[in-house]
């Protein structure tokens, strides 16, 4: 068999594997919902606490028609995007610089190591004290959650780059910007994307927590107000929406990763 034929077979298998993985990714949550619906209809679970997905969907449609869901969703997404940019961009730059520069890494790494284990939700009262109950406190909470995974993974990504590439850059007298742009950033991309995925998930968690405590709008506030009025279906609507946002973000970031790092997708 020729090398071209072998290559075509390998490519066909990779495409088939990607399609299979996508089907499984979509099918697994659908299967969970079907099992949940059957358990509720057959009274295997207490529908007072675990209402059937069909009743949750009805509540979702009602809240969407009244505008409550869409308004809160738009506010939460806006906070999430601004927070992600506020925390992610500096984290990316700092992480790569830490990987390139040993003195900067020696100075910053202990600070990150000391503050990273602090539960981010525990500093919410301090954030509210500093920034008040306005939009900035929610954005800052997301930024803090996004910052650490991206910075840590960006640094790890640069450190795993073969030193030969950095030596070649020095041999060609590449400046700091050229080293950053042509060697460190592309070489660390797989690790950076891992940090972005972790940061996106953590940011989504923190925006929900911040909205529950210090907001009068957003999906987190919607969940909390539903709990206060014992509106279980409406509470699950908020939880479902957060799950859907996380699912869509993961799919989108996976596609972005395949586009930015095609050599990783082929492995």
Backbone as CSV, one residue per row, in Angstrom:
resi,resn,N_x,N_y,N_z,CA_x,CA_y,CA_z,C_x,C_y,C_z
1,UNK,0.854,-1.201,0.000,0.000,0.000,0.000,0.884,1.243,0.000
2,UNK,0.560,2.215,-0.848,1.390,3.401,-0.981,1.266,4.303,0.246
3,UNK,2.241,5.189,0.356,2.235,6.115,1.492,1.046,7.072,1.426
4,UNK,0.650,7.461,0.189,-0.488,8.372,0.031,-1.769,7.706,0.499
5,UNK,-1.927,6.415,0.136,-3.128,5.687,0.558,-3.170,5.540,2.075
6,UNK,-2.002,5.255,2.673,-1.942,5.138,4.128,-2.315,6.458,4.792
7,UNK,-1.842,7.558,4.208,-2.171,8.881,4.761,-3.667,9.149,4.673
8,UNK,-4.276,8.786,3.522,-5.716,8.998,3.353,-6.515,8.170,4.351
9,UNK,-6.088,6.943,4.574,-6.783,6.087,5.549,-6.672,6.665,6.949
10,UNK,-5.467,7.133,7.295,-5.278,7.727,8.617,-6.123,8.970,8.810
11,UNK,-6.218,9.813,7.760,-7.029,11.016,7.854,-8.512,10.672,7.981
12,UNK,-8.946,9.666,7.234,-10.345,9.231,7.318,-10.678,8.732,8.718
13,UNK,-9.763,7.985,9.308,-9.991,7.488,10.666,-10.044,8.620,11.672
14,UNK,-9.193,9.632,11.496,-9.207,10.767,12.428,-10.513,11.544,12.314
15,UNK,-11.008,11.730,11.081,-12.280,12.435,10.900,-13.419,11.646,11.525
16,UNK,-13.404,10.316,11.308,-14.447,9.468,11.894,-14.394,9.506,13.414
17,UNK,-13.175,9.534,13.980,-13.031,9.582,15.435,-13.545,10.907,15.991
18,UNK,-13.273,12.015,15.278,-13.764,13.318,15.736,-15.292,13.367,15.692
19,UNK,-15.890,12.824,14.637,-17.358,12.788,14.544,-17.953,11.934,15.662
20,UNK,-17.303,10.799,15.926,-17.787,9.933,17.003,-17.718,10.651,18.345
21,UNK,-16.607,11.344,18.582,-16.456,12.054,19.848,-17.503,13.153,19.998
22,UNK,-17.817,13.854,18.900,-18.831,14.904,18.960,-20.207,14.319,19.253
23,UNK,-20.524,13.190,18.620,-21.804,12.542,18.875,-21.920,12.117,20.338
24,UNK,-20.829,11.563,20.879,-20.839,11.159,22.288,-20.998,12.376,23.196
25,UNK,-20.316,13.481,22.851,-20.394,14.694,23.670,-21.804,15.256,23.709
26,UNK,-22.501,15.167,22.587,-23.878,15.660,22.540,-24.841,14.637,23.142
27,UNK,-24.560,13.360,22.909,-25.478,12.307,23.346,-25.483,12.076,24.846
28,UNK,-24.355,12.280,25.518,-24.296,11.979,26.948,-25.220,12.870,27.774
29,UNK,-25.255,14.204,27.568,-26.224,15.000,28.343,-27.667,14.703,27.963
30,UNK,-27.918,14.389,26.689,-29.282,14.039,26.282,-29.720,12.752,26.968
31,UNK,-28.818,11.785,27.039,-29.139,10.542,27.722,-29.438,10.754,29.198
32,UNK,-28.677,11.640,29.835,-28.930,11.954,31.241,-30.310,12.569,31.426
33,UNK,-30.688,13.491,30.535,-31.999,14.128,30.635,-33.135,13.120,30.422
34,UNK,-32.951,12.201,29.479,-33.972,11.173,29.236,-34.136,10.292,30.475
35,UNK,-33.023,9.876,31.062,-33.094,9.046,32.274,-33.749,9.809,33.415
36,UNK,-33.432,11.099,33.534,-34.045,11.947,34.570,-35.552,12.042,34.363
37,UNK,-35.971,12.264,33.116,-37.397,12.371,32.809,-38.135,11.080,33.147
38,UNK,-37.566,9.955,32.780,-38.199,8.664,33.080,-38.302,8.437,34.586
39,UNK,-37.230,8.771,35.305,-37.243,8.591,36.757,-38.310,9.456,37.410
40,UNK,-38.501,10.685,36.881,-39.528,11.569,37.438,-40.930,11.063,37.102
41,UNK,-41.121,10.627,35.856,-42.446,10.157,35.454,-42.843,8.875,36.176
42,UNK,-41.871,8.041,36.485,-42.144,6.777,37.179,-42.066,6.931,38.701
43,UNK,-41.858,8.173,39.180,-41.833,8.487,40.619,-40.698,7.761,41.357
44,UNK,-39.577,7.589,40.651,-38.394,7.048,41.311,-37.665,8.128,42.112
45,UNK,-37.916,9.378,41.776,-37.311,10.500,42.486,-38.426,11.453,42.929
46,UNK,-38.129,12.256,43.924,-39.109,13.213,44.466,-39.122,14.451,43.570
47,UNK,-40.218,14.640,42.837,-40.286,15.752,41.890,-40.396,17.105,42.586
48,UNK,-40.627,17.125,43.877,-40.617,18.399,44.592,-39.221,19.002,44.609
49,UNK,-38.215,18.136,44.639,-36.827,18.594,44.660,-36.128,18.376,43.322
50,UNK,-36.570,17.393,42.556,-35.979,17.088,41.256,-37.098,17.037,40.207
51,UNK,-37.614,18.199,39.814,-38.712,18.204,38.846,-38.271,17.631,37.506
52,UNK,-39.224,17.086,36.770,-38.917,16.490,35.476,-38.372,17.544,34.517
53,UNK,-37.438,17.170,33.655,-36.916,18.138,32.675,-38.001,18.785,31.830
54,UNK,-39.088,18.046,31.555,-40.174,18.633,30.760,-40.808,19.818,31.473
55,UNK,-40.995,19.728,32.800,-41.562,20.854,33.541,-40.567,22.006,33.643
56,UNK,-39.286,21.673,33.689,-38.265,22.725,33.710,-38.246,23.462,32.376
57,UNK,-38.392,22.717,31.280,-38.431,23.343,29.954,-39.638,24.269,29.837
58,UNK,-40.782,23.850,30.372,-41.963,24.723,30.355,-41.702,26.014,31.127
59,UNK,-41.054,25.878,32.280,-40.715,27.077,33.053,-39.705,27.946,32.298
60,UNK,-38.793,27.305,31.585,-37.808,28.051,30.786,-38.498,28.861,29.703
61,UNK,-39.464,28.241,29.032,-40.191,28.944,27.974,-40.954,30.138,28.549
62,UNK,-41.581,29.943,29.711,-42.347,31.023,30.336,-41.437,32.190,30.711
63,UNK,-40.298,31.895,31.344,-39.373,32.967,31.742,-38.744,33.652,30.525
64,UNK,-38.571,32.882,29.436,-38.049,33.493,28.213,-39.085,34.412,27.579
65,UNK,-40.353,34.010,27.595,-41.418,34.826,27.009,-41.634,36.115,27.786
66,UNK,-41.481,36.045,29.091,-41.650,37.260,29.902,-40.444,38.197,29.803
67,UNK,-39.342,37.690,29.286,-38.131,38.497,29.157,-37.192,38.395,30.335
68,UNK,-37.632,37.767,31.421,-36.804,37.659,32.622,-35.526,36.893,32.342
69,UNK,-35.648,35.760,31.675,-34.487,34.907,31.425,-33.497,35.588,30.492
70,UNK,-33.982,36.128,29.383,-33.077,36.712,28.392,-32.374,37.946,28.936
71,UNK,-33.093,38.750,29.708,-32.464,39.942,30.292,-31.353,39.556,31.269
72,UNK,-31.636,38.617,32.146,-30.624,38.176,33.117,-29.459,37.470,32.424
73,UNK,-29.763,36.703,31.385,-28.704,36.013,30.650,-27.771,37.009,29.980
74,UNK,-28.326,38.031,29.348,-27.499,39.035,28.677,-26.592,39.750,29.677
75,UNK,-27.118,40.075,30.842,-26.319,40.761,31.865,-25.178,39.870,32.352
76,UNK,-25.475,38.597,32.607,-24.441,37.680,33.087,-23.356,37.471,32.036
77,UNK,-23.747,37.322,30.779,-22.760,37.123,29.711,-21.887,38.357,29.533
78,UNK,-22.476,39.523,29.662,-21.692,40.754,29.552,-20.651,40.826,30.667
79,UNK,-21.053,40.527,31.885,-20.106,40.523,33.003,-19.021,39.476,32.790
80,UNK,-19.414,38.319,32.281,-18.463,37.234,32.071,-17.418,37.614,31.021
81,UNK,-17.847,38.228,29.932,-16.918,38.611,28.861,-15.942,39.669,29.340
82,UNK,-16.455,40.712,29.989,-15.569,41.782,30.472,-14.591,41.254,31.524
83,UNK,-15.085,40.404,32.410,-14.202,39.830,33.417,-13.140,38.937,32.811
84,UNK,-13.534,38.183,31.798,-12.572,37.299,31.138,-11.459,38.113,30.473
85,UNK,-11.821,39.197,29.819,-10.807,40.037,29.178,-9.930,40.729,30.220
86,UNK,-10.561,41.229,31.283,-9.816,41.936,32.322,-8.798,41.038,33.008
87,UNK,-9.156,39.781,33.240,-8.227,38.875,33.907,-7.374,38.071,32.963
88,UNK,-7.908,37.721,31.786,-7.213,36.814,30.887,-6.048,37.435,30.143
89,UNK,-6.229,38.656,29.645,-5.162,39.288,28.852,-3.915,39.555,29.698
90,UNK,-4.029,40.202,30.870,-2.825,40.366,31.698,-2.216,39.038,32.131
91,UNK,-3.070,38.042,32.404,-2.558,36.735,32.817,-1.748,36.091,31.705
92,UNK,-2.221,36.212,30.470,-1.500,35.646,29.330,-0.136,36.293,29.160
93,UNK,-0.110,37.618,29.197,1.160,38.336,29.030,2.109,38.023,30.180
94,UNK,1.618,38.095,31.408,2.472,37.843,32.567,2.975,36.405,32.583
95,UNK,2.107,35.436,32.238,2.525,34.041,32.243,3.645,33.771,31.258
96,UNK,3.541,34.335,30.060,4.594,34.126,29.058,5.880,34.828,29.467
97,UNK,5.749,36.036,29.996,6.948,36.760,30.454,7.626,36.000,31.592
98,UNK,6.848,35.432,32.504,7.424,34.637,33.590,8.161,33.420,33.042
99,UNK,7.627,32.830,31.987,8.301,31.677,31.406,9.601,32.030,30.729
100,UNK,9.663,33.239,30.156,10.869,33.665,29.447,11.928,34.173,30.411
101,UNK,11.495,34.964,31.403,12.434,35.647,32.292,12.509,34.951,33.653
102,UNK,13.674,34.446,33.993,13.858,33.800,35.287,13.723,34.783,36.453
103,UNK,14.283,36.000,36.398,14.121,36.929,37.533,12.661,37.299,37.783
104,UNK,11.909,37.559,36.719,10.494,37.900,36.901,9.737,36.711,37.480
105,UNK,10.074,35.514,37.008,9.419,34.316,37.547,9.742,34.139,39.020
106,UNK,10.983,34.401,39.406,11.376,34.270,40.805,10.656,35.284,41.678
107,UNK,10.331,36.447,41.109,9.661,37.487,41.879,8.153,37.244,41.989
108,UNK,7.512,36.840,40.884,6.053,36.751,40.836,5.540,35.394,41.285
109,UNK,6.282,34.340,40.991,5.779,32.985,41.266,5.410,32.772,42.741
110,UNK,6.204,33.236,43.717,5.782,33.060,45.122,4.469,33.773,45.445
111,UNK,4.250,34.928,44.814,3.003,35.661,45.053,1.800,34.882,44.528
112,UNK,1.944,34.297,43.341,0.862,33.502,42.773,0.648,32.237,43.600
113,UNK,1.740,31.601,44.006,1.628,30.377,44.802,0.950,30.626,46.137
114,UNK,1.175,31.813,46.711,0.597,32.122,48.016,-0.882,32.494,47.922
115,UNK,-1.273,33.169,46.844,-2.652,33.648,46.743,-3.575,32.706,45.980
116,UNK,-3.015,31.829,45.164,-3.870,30.941,44.366,-4.735,30.012,45.222
117,UNK,-4.229,29.429,46.327,-5.075,28.507,47.098,-6.233,29.165,47.842
118,UNK,-6.220,30.496,47.954,-7.316,31.171,48.661,-8.613,30.953,47.882
119,UNK,-9.664,30.429,48.509,-10.942,30.263,47.790,-11.431,31.606,47.267
120,UNK,-11.672,31.662,45.979,-12.027,32.945,45.358,-13.361,33.471,45.890
121,UNK,-14.282,32.565,46.212,-15.574,33.014,46.733,-15.433,33.651,48.111
122,UNK,-14.367,33.291,48.846,-14.202,33.833,50.201,-13.774,35.294,50.199
123,UNK,-13.256,35.783,49.071,-12.840,37.182,49.019,-13.944,38.067,48.440
124,UNK,-15.108,37.473,48.166,-16.211,38.275,47.639,-16.598,39.416,48.574
125,UNK,-16.684,39.197,49.910,-16.995,40.347,50.784,-15.998,41.485,50.655
126,UNK,-14.710,41.152,50.514,-13.701,42.194,50.341,-13.892,42.924,49.018
127,UNK,-14.183,42.170,47.958,-14.413,42.787,46.651,-15.617,43.724,46.703
128,UNK,-16.685,43.280,47.384,-17.868,44.129,47.513,-17.567,45.374,48.341
129,UNK,-16.703,45.220,49.341,-16.327,46.363,50.178,-15.543,47.395,49.370
130,UNK,-14.668,46.910,48.490,-13.816,47.812,47.709,-14.580,48.436,46.546
131,UNK,-15.297,47.594,45.791,-15.926,48.055,44.546,-17.430,48.302,44.668
132,UNK,-18.010,47.965,45.815,-19.431,48.207,45.995,-20.283,47.157,45.301
133,UNK,-21.575,47.449,45.210,-22.528,46.514,44.637,-22.743,46.725,43.142
134,UNK,-21.937,47.573,42.529,-22.082,47.849,41.106,-21.520,46.737,40.236
135,UNK,-21.424,47.019,38.949,-20.989,46.020,37.977,-19.528,45.623,38.170
136,UNK,-18.713,46.559,38.647,-17.277,46.297,38.713,-16.944,45.139,39.634
137,UNK,-17.665,44.986,40.720,-17.367,43.910,41.669,-17.559,42.543,41.012
138,UNK,-18.579,42.378,40.171,-18.812,41.099,39.488,-17.737,40.846,38.445
139,UNK,-17.373,41.895,37.714,-16.339,41.752,36.695,-15.001,41.380,37.329
140,UNK,-14.688,42.016,38.453,-13.418,41.724,39.131,-13.397,40.293,39.657
141,UNK,-14.512,39.800,40.157,-14.569,38.419,40.633,-14.252,37.443,39.504
142,UNK,-14.846,37.671,38.348,-14.553,36.816,37.195,-13.085,36.946,36.807
143,UNK,-12.569,38.168,36.782,-11.175,38.399,36.391,-10.211,37.663,37.310
144,UNK,-10.490,37.678,38.603,-9.614,36.980,39.554,-9.634,35.478,39.296
145,UNK,-10.825,34.936,39.051,-10.914,33.512,38.791,-10.234,33.097,37.509
146,UNK,-10.301,33.956,36.482,-9.704,33.642,35.180,-8.183,33.790,35.225
147,UNK,-7.697,34.741,36.012,-6.277,35.105,35.986,-5.357,33.923,36.291
148,UNK,-5.628,33.213,37.374,-4.679,32.197,37.841,-4.511,31.018,36.882
149,UNK,-5.567,30.391,36.390,-5.348,29.256,35.480,-4.587,29.641,34.217
150,UNK,-4.897,30.815,33.669,-4.223,31.217,32.432,-2.760,31.550,32.702
151,UNK,-2.487,32.300,33.767,-1.102,32.671,34.078,-0.248,31.443,34.377
152,UNK,-0.767,30.532,35.181,-0.004,29.337,35.560,0.251,28.455,34.344
153,UNK,-0.769,28.247,33.523,-0.606,27.383,32.358,0.259,28.025,31.282
154,UNK,0.166,29.341,31.132,1.027,30.010,30.164,2.493,29.882,30.561
155,UNK,2.775,30.050,31.839,4.152,29.873,32.316,4.640,28.454,32.093
156,UNK,3.820,27.477,32.435,4.197,26.074,32.228,4.404,25.780,30.753
157,UNK,3.576,26.392,29.898,3.721,26.162,28.467,5.038,26.669,27.924
158,UNK,5.460,27.848,28.375,6.745,28.392,27.918,7.903,27.549,28.445
159,UNK,7.805,27.116,29.695,8.906,26.354,30.292,9.098,24.995,29.623
160,UNK,8.045,24.443,29.009,8.193,23.137,28.377,8.718,23.242,26.940
161,UNK,8.863,24.472,26.430,9.411,24.635,25.077,10.882,24.207,25.069
162,UNK,11.238,23.469,24.057,12.631,23.027,23.930,13.556,24.238,23.877
163,UNK,14.592,24.238,24.697,15.501,25.379,24.784,16.210,25.659,23.460
164,UNK,16.230,24.650,22.582,16.872,24.856,21.284,16.214,25.997,20.522
165,UNK,14.875,26.083,20.603,14.169,27.132,19.872,14.527,28.512,20.410
166,UNK,14.627,28.621,21.726,15.022,29.904,22.308,16.456,30.257,21.940
167,UNK,17.326,29.241,21.910,18.723,29.491,21.513,18.817,29.928,20.060
168,UNK,17.984,29.331,19.213,17.969,29.743,17.804,17.526,31.193,17.691
169,UNK,16.494,31.571,18.475,16.057,32.959,18.458,17.166,33.906,18.885
170,UNK,17.918,33.519,19.907,19.039,34.362,20.343,20.113,34.437,19.273
171,UNK,20.350,33.317,18.584,21.370,33.297,17.529,21.014,34.254,16.400
172,UNK,19.736,34.355,16.101,19.281,35.280,15.067,18.984,36.667,15.617
173,UNK,19.435,36.893,16.868,19.289,38.199,17.518,17.825,38.662,17.570
174,UNK,16.949,37.734,17.912,15.546,38.084,18.068,15.364,38.898,19.338
175,UNK,14.629,39.989,19.229,14.364,40.815,20.387,13.323,40.182,21.294
176,UNK,12.991,40.897,22.371,12.020,40.359,23.324,10.650,40.177,22.685
177,UNK,10.239,41.149,21.863,8.932,41.047,21.233,8.897,39.893,20.227
178,UNK,9.976,39.743,19.436,10.028,38.640,18.475,10.038,37.295,19.182
179,UNK,10.775,37.196,20.285,10.801,35.945,21.057,9.425,35.640,21.624
180,UNK,8.778,36.688,22.130,7.428,36.525,22.685,6.459,36.061,21.602
181,UNK,6.497,36.711,20.453,5.488,36.492,19.409,5.731,35.235,18.593
182,UNK,6.968,34.934,18.278,7.245,33.842,17.339,7.667,32.532,17.997
183,UNK,8.079,32.579,19.269,8.555,31.354,19.923,7.700,31.015,21.140
184,UNK,7.642,31.946,22.095,6.981,31.632,23.371,5.478,31.433,23.207
185,UNK,4.813,32.375,22.524,3.359,32.288,22.388,2.911,31.059,21.603
186,UNK,3.448,30.799,20.402,3.011,29.590,19.684,3.366,28.306,20.426
187,UNK,4.550,28.266,21.046,4.971,27.050,21.732,4.134,26.738,22.961
188,UNK,3.605,27.784,23.593,2.825,27.592,24.821,1.333,27.474,24.563
189,UNK,0.900,27.572,23.314,-0.524,27.605,23.001,-1.321,26.421,23.560
190,UNK,-0.828,25.181,23.459,-1.615,24.077,24.028,-1.893,24.252,25.517
191,UNK,-0.884,24.693,26.270,-1.079,24.930,27.697,-1.986,26.136,27.935
192,UNK,-1.829,27.167,27.105,-2.658,28.358,27.265,-4.124,28.022,27.068
193,UNK,-4.426,27.208,26.050,-5.823,26.841,25.805,-6.391,26.037,26.969
194,UNK,-5.567,25.206,27.586,-6.019,24.495,28.784,-6.358,25.474,29.899
195,UNK,-5.511,26.479,30.076,-5.787,27.502,31.088,-7.028,28.304,30.766
196,UNK,-7.246,28.598,29.479,-8.447,29.354,29.086,-9.709,28.550,29.405
197,UNK,-9.683,27.248,29.137,-10.849,26.401,29.435,-11.115,26.363,30.940
198,UNK,-10.060,26.184,31.718,-10.236,26.173,33.174,-10.724,27.524,33.678
199,UNK,-10.152,28.597,33.149,-10.548,29.937,33.571,-11.986,30.249,33.199
200,UNK,-12.426,29.802,32.023,-13.805,30.051,31.612,-14.789,29.367,32.556
201,UNK,-14.491,28.122,32.919,-15.370,27.408,33.851,-15.398,28.054,35.214
202,UNK,-14.227,28.445,35.713,-14.166,29.077,37.028,-14.839,30.450,37.013
203,UNK,-14.681,31.177,35.917,-15.335,32.468,35.805,-16.848,32.340,35.817
204,UNK,-17.364,31.298,35.184,-18.809,31.068,35.173,-19.317,30.743,36.577
205,UNK,-18.544,29.975,37.317,-18.923,29.662,38.702,-18.952,30.927,39.552
206,UNK,-17.907,31.739,39.410,-17.780,32.920,40.268,-18.812,33.995,39.935
207,UNK,-19.184,34.126,38.659,-20.183,35.136,38.330,-21.527,34.748,38.935
208,UNK,-21.823,33.444,38.960,-23.074,32.997,39.578,-23.066,33.286,41.076
209,UNK,-21.933,33.020,41.736,-21.833,33.271,43.175,-21.944,34.766,43.474
210,UNK,-21.238,35.580,42.702,-21.268,37.026,42.926,-22.672,37.586,42.732
211,UNK,-23.398,37.069,41.745,-24.749,37.563,41.485,-25.739,37.108,42.556
212,UNK,-25.473,35.965,43.162,-26.353,35.506,44.242,-26.257,36.406,45.466
213,UNK,-25.066,36.909,45.720,-24.821,37.647,46.962,-24.980,39.149,46.783
214,UNK,-24.429,39.688,45.705,-24.349,41.142,45.595,-24.904,41.718,44.319
215,UNK,-26.040,41.188,43.828,-26.606,41.713,42.594,-28.126,41.634,42.634
216,UNK,-28.740,42.410,41.776,-30.195,42.375,41.599,-30.553,41.984,40.166
217,UNK,-29.602,41.360,39.487,-29.825,40.906,38.123,-28.808,39.819,37.810
218,UNK,-29.042,39.100,36.719,-28.140,38.032,36.324,-28.720,36.665,36.647
219,UNK,-28.115,35.637,36.071,-28.603,34.276,36.263,-28.437,33.836,37.719
220,UNK,-27.339,34.216,38.370,-27.143,33.868,39.773,-28.218,34.476,40.654
221,UNK,-28.549,35.742,40.399,-29.628,36.391,41.159,-30.958,35.699,40.897
222,UNK,-31.187,35.277,39.670,-32.425,34.592,39.316,-32.555,33.284,40.095
223,UNK,-31.448,32.545,40.213,-31.462,31.294,40.974,-31.755,31.577,42.450
224,UNK,-31.106,32.587,43.001,-31.271,32.893,44.428,-32.677,33.372,44.737
225,UNK,-33.223,34.222,43.890,-34.581,34.718,44.125,-35.602,33.597,43.978
226,UNK,-35.339,32.642,43.079,-36.230,31.489,42.949,-36.184,30.630,44.204
227,UNK,-35.017,30.488,44.792,-34.897,29.725,46.044,-35.662,30.415,47.170
228,UNK,-35.565,31.732,47.217,-36.257,32.478,48.278,-37.778,32.333,48.185
229,UNK,-38.290,32.154,46.976,-39.740,32.008,46.792,-40.153,30.550,46.594
230,UNK,-39.213,29.618,46.779,-39.472,28.184,46.643,-40.015,27.824,45.256
231,UNK,-39.549,28.562,44.259,-39.914,28.262,42.875,-38.857,27.317,42.295
232,UNK,-39.059,26.015,42.516,-38.022,25.035,42.208,-37.754,24.967,40.704
233,UNK,-38.812,24.935,39.885,-38.615,24.844,38.443,-37.822,26.043,37.917
234,UNK,-38.162,27.232,38.434,-37.448,28.441,38.010,-35.994,28.410,38.461
235,UNK,-35.733,27.836,39.608,-34.366,27.688,40.080,-33.582,26.762,39.150
236,UNK,-34.215,25.660,38.745,-33.557,24.733,37.826,-33.343,25.352,36.452
237,UNK,-34.225,26.278,36.065,-34.022,26.977,34.797,-32.674,27.693,34.810
238,UNK,-32.387,28.393,35.907,-31.098,29.072,36.022,-29.929,28.103,35.995
239,UNK,-30.081,26.977,36.695,-29.017,25.975,36.702,-28.813,25.385,35.317
240,UNK,-29.911,25.117,34.619,-29.821,24.574,33.264,-29.134,25.562,32.325
241,UNK,-29.477,26.833,32.470,-28.876,27.841,31.598,-27.369,27.927,31.824
242,UNK,-26.949,27.873,33.089,-25.507,27.881,33.377,-24.827,26.654,32.779
243,UNK,-25.480,25.497,32.898,-24.916,24.272,32.317,-24.804,24.398,30.801
244,UNK,-25.823,24.979,30.167,-25.797,25.142,28.710,-24.695,26.109,28.295
245,UNK,-24.549,27.194,29.047,-23.474,28.148,28.743,-22.118,27.459,28.828
246,UNK,-21.894,26.692,29.900,-20.635,25.974,30.042,-20.400,24.986,28.925
247,UNK,-21.463,24.280,28.525,-21.356,23.306,27.439,-21.002,23.983,26.115
248,UNK,-21.686,25.091,25.819,-21.428,25.813,24.570,-20.027,26.417,24.583
249,UNK,-19.597,26.964,25.726,-18.250,27.522,25.821,-17.195,26.445,25.575
250,UNK,-17.413,25.263,26.126,-16.457,24.175,25.935,-16.369,23.782,24.472
251,UNK,-17.521,23.634,23.816,-17.520,23.292,22.397,-16.817,24.371,21.573
252,UNK,-17.120,25.640,21.885,-16.498,26.728,21.145,-14.990,26.790,21.342
253,UNK,-14.548,26.601,22.575,-13.109,26.629,22.845,-12.404,25.427,22.228
254,UNK,-13.069,24.283,22.186,-12.481,23.114,21.530,-12.295,23.372,20.038
255,UNK,-13.293,23.999,19.406,-13.175,24.324,17.986,-12.081,25.363,17.763
256,UNK,-12.001,26.347,18.652,-10.941,27.349,18.546,-9.577,26.702,18.692
257,UNK,-9.469,25.741,19.593,-8.211,25.040,19.799,-7.813,24.251,18.560
258,UNK,-8.788,23.596,17.910,-8.491,22.845,16.679,-8.012,23.772,15.574
259,UNK,-8.541,25.000,15.570,-8.136,25.957,14.537,-6.765,26.559,14.833
260,UNK,-6.518,26.894,16.097,-5.245,27.506,16.461,-4.107,26.498,16.527
261,UNK,-4.428,25.282,16.976,-3.389,24.262,17.193,-3.765,23.005,16.412
262,UNK,-3.715,23.059,15.084,-4.138,21.892,14.295,-3.274,20.656,14.542
263,UNK,-1.978,20.880,14.870,-1.114,19.729,15.094,-1.502,18.956,16.361
264,UNK,-2.112,19.641,17.342,-2.564,18.944,18.528,-3.814,18.141,18.232
265,UNK,-4.728,18.670,17.417,-5.967,17.972,17.080,-5.702,16.691,16.314
266,UNK,-4.569,16.622,15.625,-4.261,15.442,14.832,-3.652,14.317,15.639
267,UNK,-3.251,14.581,16.880,-2.624,13.557,17.688,-3.665,12.663,18.332
